[in-house]
């Protein structure tokens, strides 16, 4: 549990996943709550693989601005820039 700390500007967690939540027994709703479980930490998910439309389905069912689909490695820097410059952080 991250506590407020004057020595830290921001805290980030970026989960990188293959989007195969069925295999792990995890629902988008539960995962979305996990991403928002600590107001002192900004959490995001980057889905780098997908069977069919799994990644898109997850992105659509997570809280707005918390999930990103990167099926090409060339998209990763752009997504990271979006995360780090997002209005969600402010």
C-alpha positions as a printed NumPy array, in Angstrom:
array([[  0.   ,   0.   ,   0.   ],
       [  1.664,   3.223,  -1.142],
       [  1.308,   6.094,   1.279],
       [  1.566,   9.795,   0.421],
       [  5.211,  10.84 ,   0.321],
       [  6.558,  14.365,  -0.139],
       [  9.778,  13.019,  -1.7  ],
       [  7.967,  11.415,  -4.646],
       [  6.269,  13.393,  -7.416],
       [  4.287,  10.535,  -8.943],
       [  4.035,   6.767,  -8.785],
       [  3.23 ,   4.603, -11.792],
       [  2.448,   0.949, -12.369],
       [  2.182,  -0.231, -15.961],
       [  0.968,  -3.796, -16.286],
       [  2.063,  -5.486, -19.515],
       [ -0.182,  -8.403, -20.414],
       [ -1.12 , -10.736, -23.247],
       [ -4.822,  -9.936, -22.536],
       [ -5.683, -13.596, -21.974],
       [ -7.647, -12.902, -18.792],
       [ -9.885, -15.947, -19.265],
       [ -6.822, -18.146, -18.818],
       [ -5.967, -16.376, -15.559],
       [ -9.54 , -16.334, -14.239],
       [ -9.595, -12.534, -14.015],
       [-12.498, -10.335, -15.1  ],
       [-12.082,  -6.848, -16.591],
       [-14.198,  -5.442, -13.757],
       [-11.976,  -6.885, -11.016],
       [ -8.837,  -5.83 , -12.875],
       [-10.252,  -2.321, -13.347],
       [-10.837,  -2.041,  -9.596],
       [ -7.269,  -3.162,  -8.991],
       [ -5.991,  -0.429, -11.299],
       [ -7.84 ,   2.149,  -9.202],
       [ -7.242,   0.652,  -5.762],
       [ -4.715,   3.235,  -4.566],
       [ -5.171,   6.934,  -5.219],
       [ -1.439,   7.509,  -4.631],
       [ -0.442,   5.304,  -7.582],
       [ -1.393,   5.789, -11.235],
       [ -1.962,   2.336, -12.761],
       [ -2.351,   1.428, -16.413],
       [ -2.495,  -1.728, -18.525],
       [ -0.767,  -2.264, -21.855],
       [ -1.991,  -5.284, -23.793],
       [  0.748,  -6.515, -26.136],
       [ -1.002,  -9.596, -27.449],
       [ -4.513, -10.778, -28.124],
       [ -6.472, -13.823, -29.156],
       [ -9.139, -12.379, -31.402],
       [-10.589,  -9.238, -29.854],
       [ -9.593,  -9.956, -26.226],
       [ -7.351,  -6.898, -25.879],
       [ -9.919,  -4.537, -27.38 ],
       [-12.655,  -6.032, -25.186],
       [-10.525,  -5.501, -22.08 ],
       [ -9.622,  -1.947, -23.048],
       [-13.314,  -1.118, -23.55 ],
       [-14.256,  -2.602, -20.174],
       [-11.564,  -0.917, -18.089],
       [-11.938,   2.554, -16.606],
       [-11.438,   5.222, -19.258],
       [ -7.793,   5.936, -20.035],
       [ -6.473,   2.942, -18.085],
       [ -6.05 ,   0.362, -20.862],
       [ -4.03 ,   0.472, -24.088],
       [ -3.673,  -2.035, -26.93 ],
       [ -0.2  ,  -2.344, -28.535],
       [ -0.184,  -5.18 , -31.01 ],
       [  2.933,  -3.787, -32.724],
       [  6.102,  -3.055, -30.757],
       [  6.438,   0.244, -32.608],
       [  3.321,   1.474, -30.75 ],
       [  4.843,   1.065, -27.283],
       [  6.753,   4.403, -27.136],
       [  3.642,   6.306, -28.239],
       [  1.509,   4.615, -25.589],
       [  4.094,   5.308, -22.882],
       [  4.189,   8.964, -23.922],
       [  0.392,   9.082, -23.744],
       [  0.448,   7.588, -20.258],
       [  3.113,   9.922, -18.924],
       [  1.594,  13.077, -20.421],
       [ -2.048,  12.201, -19.866],
       [ -4.513,  14.543, -18.202],
       [ -5.496,  11.502, -16.124],
       [ -2.398,  12.146, -14.018],
       [ -3.476,  15.612, -12.97 ]])
